[in-house]
């Protein structure tokens, strides 16, 4: 069977050109945003150089944070990523801004009320055997065809 190598070469060339253009765009400083409308916050500033920051490694960690936080077209890329995730059915919860008050978290699970007329046929949690059978998930009927 003959393989089409020109198609593979075009895909490799397209990928290389796209990667090169993104690399060039990432180093153009005027394209770097200072404020994120999507996250509604001020983005990380370029770190100031100091001997101590260089010696403990925090200088390069902060450069990494600045680079990823102020990447050109970052908000558009994040929006596009969330759109793609919605197409897959993945919808994460995103919180923007300050959260002042949340829902109350219960301290312990609630116990069902204990019936005063409990009989010996009832179990520890207050359900009879027929009630337990109703709560159990039902198995689908067996198919005559079995897959190996």
C-alpha positions in Angstrom: 0.0 0.0 0.0 1.4 3.4 -1.0 1.6 6.1 1.6 1.1 9.7 0.8 4.2 11.4 2.3 3.4 14.8 0.9 0.4 15.0 3.2 2.5 14.2 6.2 5.1 16.8 5.2 2.4 19.5 5.0 1.1 18.6 8.4 4.6 18.8 9.9 5.2 22.1 8.1 1.9 23.6 9.3 2.7 22.5 12.9 6.2 23.9 12.8 5.0 27.3 11.4 2.2 27.5 14.0 4.7 26.7 16.8 7.2 29.3 15.5 4.5 32.1 15.2 3.3 31.4 18.8 6.9 31.5 20.0 7.5 34.8 18.3 4.2 36.3 19.6 5.0 35.2 23.1 8.2 37.3 23.2 6.7 40.6 21.8 6.4 42.6 25.0 3.9 45.2 23.8 1.3 42.4 23.2 1.5 41.3 26.9 -1.6 42.4 28.8 -1.5 43.9 32.3 -5.1 43.3 33.3 -7.4 40.3 32.7 -11.0 41.1 31.8 -11.9 37.5 32.0 -10.6 37.0 35.6 -11.1 40.7 36.6 -7.7 41.0 38.2 -4.3 42.7 37.7 -1.8 40.3 36.1 1.7 39.5 37.5 4.3 42.1 37.0 7.8 41.3 35.8 10.0 40.5 38.9 12.7 42.8 40.0 16.2 41.4 40.1 18.0 40.9 43.3 20.9 38.7 44.3 18.9 37.0 47.1 16.0 36.2 44.7 18.5 34.8 42.2 20.2 32.6 44.8 17.1 31.1 46.3 15.5 30.5 42.9 12.4 32.7 43.4 13.5 35.1 40.6 13.1 32.4 37.9 10.0 31.1 39.5 8.5 34.6 39.3 9.6 35.0 35.7 7.8 31.7 34.9 4.7 33.0 36.7 4.9 36.4 34.8 5.4 34.6 31.4 2.4 32.3 31.8 0.2 35.0 33.4 0.8 37.6 30.7 0.9 35.4 27.6 -0.5 37.3 24.6 -4.1 36.5 23.8 -4.4 34.5 27.1 -8.0 35.5 27.7 -9.0 34.4 24.2 -7.2 31.1 24.7 -8.9 30.5 28.0 -12.3 31.3 26.6 -11.6 29.0 23.6 -10.6 26.2 26.0 -13.7 26.6 28.1 -15.8 26.5 24.9 -14.1 23.3 23.8 -14.7 21.7 27.2 -18.4 22.6 26.9 -18.5 20.7 23.6 -17.3 17.7 25.5 -19.8 18.2 28.2 -17.2 19.2 30.8 -18.4 22.3 32.6 -16.2 23.3 35.5 -17.3 25.8 38.1 -15.3 29.1 37.8 -15.4 31.7 40.4 -14.3 35.2 39.5 -13.9 38.0 42.0 -14.2 37.9 45.8 -16.5 35.4 47.4 -17.8 37.0 50.6 -20.2 34.3 51.9 -20.7 30.7 50.9 -23.2 28.0 51.8 -23.2 26.6 55.3 -21.4 23.3 55.7 -23.2 20.9 58.0 -21.1 19.6 60.9 -22.4 16.1 60.9 -24.7 14.0 58.6 -28.3 14.1 59.6 -29.8 10.9 61.1 -33.2 9.7 60.0 -35.8 9.8 62.8 -36.2 6.5 64.7 -39.6 5.0 64.6 -41.1 4.2 68.0 -42.9 1.2 66.6 -39.9 -0.7 65.4 -40.4 -4.4 65.0 -37.9 -7.3 65.0 -38.3 -7.6 61.1 -36.9 -4.1 60.7 -33.1 -3.6 60.4 -30.9 -1.2 62.3 -31.6 1.7 60.1 -35.3 1.4 60.3 -36.1 -0.2 57.0 -38.0 -3.4 56.5 -36.7 -6.1 54.0 -39.3 -5.0 51.4 -38.2 -1.4 51.7 -34.6 -2.4 51.3 -35.4 -4.4 48.2 -37.1 -1.3 46.7 -34.0 0.8 47.4 -31.5 -1.6 45.8 -30.7 -0.9 42.1 -32.4 -3.3 39.7 -30.3 -5.4 37.5 -31.1 -5.4 33.8 -32.5 -8.6 32.4 -29.9 -11.1 31.1 -29.4 -11.1 27.4 -29.5 -14.4 25.6 -26.5 -13.2 23.6 -23.3 -13.2 25.6 -20.3 -11.1 24.4 -16.8 -12.5 25.0 
